[in-house]
Amino acid sequence: PYGSWFEHIRGWMSMRDRENVLLLSYEELQKDPRSTIEKICQFLGKKLNPEELDSVLKNSSFHVMKENKMSNLETLPETRVDKDFKITRK
């Protein structure tokens, strides 16, 4: 129903050399989150001071996002989303 994952990825890979496209992998982010965030900042032309970078690292961690009500659709009415539904589970 959602199409081919491989076709989706192939479409993005064909644009990887464009100056306005940054491709990252989940594995890169897991292996070295600080360097990956710095790469994103460089791509966006944004310089973060060390405190801001530490804040991004902390607030983008799985544990913090799991506890964030905005990340789990808890702010939506039950008519839209089942109350027990969690995007972040494990």
C-alpha positions as CSV (number, residue, x, y, z in Angstrom):
1,P,0.0,0.0,0.0
2,Y,2.9,2.4,0.5
3,G,5.1,1.5,-2.5
4,S,8.5,0.0,-2.7
5,W,11.1,1.0,-0.1
6,F,13.8,0.4,-2.6
7,E,12.3,2.7,-5.2
8,H,11.9,5.3,-2.5
9,I,15.5,5.1,-1.5
10,R,16.7,4.9,-5.1
11,G,14.9,8.2,-5.8
12,W,16.7,10.0,-3.0
13,M,20.1,8.4,-3.8
14,S,19.8,9.8,-7.3
15,M,19.8,13.3,-5.8
16,R,22.7,12.8,-3.3
17,D,25.0,15.1,-5.3
18,R,22.7,18.1,-5.2
19,E,23.8,20.9,-2.9
20,N,20.4,21.1,-1.3
21,V,20.1,17.4,-0.3
22,L,21.8,15.8,2.7
23,L,21.5,12.1,3.0
24,L,22.2,10.5,6.4
25,S,21.8,7.0,7.7
26,Y,20.3,5.9,11.0
27,E,23.5,3.9,11.5
28,E,25.6,7.1,11.2
29,L,23.5,8.8,13.7
30,Q,23.7,5.9,16.1
31,K,27.5,5.5,15.7
32,D,28.4,9.1,16.2
33,P,25.5,11.4,17.0
34,R,27.6,14.5,17.7
35,S,29.4,14.4,14.4
36,T,26.1,13.7,12.6
37,I,24.5,16.7,14.2
38,E,27.5,18.8,13.4
39,K,27.2,17.7,9.7
40,I,23.5,18.7,9.7
41,C,24.4,22.1,11.2
42,Q,27.1,22.6,8.6
43,F,24.6,21.7,5.8
44,L,22.1,24.2,7.2
45,G,24.8,26.9,7.7
46,K,24.1,27.0,11.4
47,K,26.9,27.1,14.0
48,L,26.0,25.8,17.5
49,N,27.9,26.6,20.6
50,P,28.9,23.6,22.8
51,E,25.9,24.1,25.1
52,E,23.4,24.2,22.2
53,L,25.0,21.1,20.7
54,D,24.8,19.3,24.0
55,S,21.1,20.3,24.3
56,V,20.4,18.9,20.8
57,L,22.1,15.6,21.7
58,K,20.2,15.3,24.9
59,N,16.8,16.2,23.5
60,S,17.1,14.0,20.5
61,S,18.0,10.9,22.5
62,F,15.5,8.1,22.4
63,H,14.8,8.2,26.1
64,V,13.9,11.9,26.1
65,M,11.8,11.6,23.0
66,K,10.0,8.6,24.4
67,E,9.0,10.7,27.5
68,N,7.9,13.7,25.3
69,K,4.2,13.8,25.0
70,M,4.5,15.6,21.6
71,S,6.5,12.7,20.2
72,N,3.9,10.1,21.0
73,L,0.8,12.0,19.8
74,E,-0.5,12.2,23.4
75,T,-1.8,15.7,22.7
76,L,-4.2,14.5,20.0
77,P,-7.8,13.7,21.0
78,E,-8.7,10.0,21.6
79,T,-11.1,10.2,18.6
80,R,-8.0,10.6,16.4
81,V,-5.5,8.3,18.1
82,D,-5.9,5.4,20.5
83,K,-4.8,6.4,24.0
84,D,-2.5,3.4,24.3
85,F,-0.8,4.1,20.9
86,K,3.0,4.9,21.2
87,I,5.3,5.8,18.4
88,T,8.3,5.2,20.5
89,R,8.1,1.9,22.3
90,K,11.4,0.1,22.7
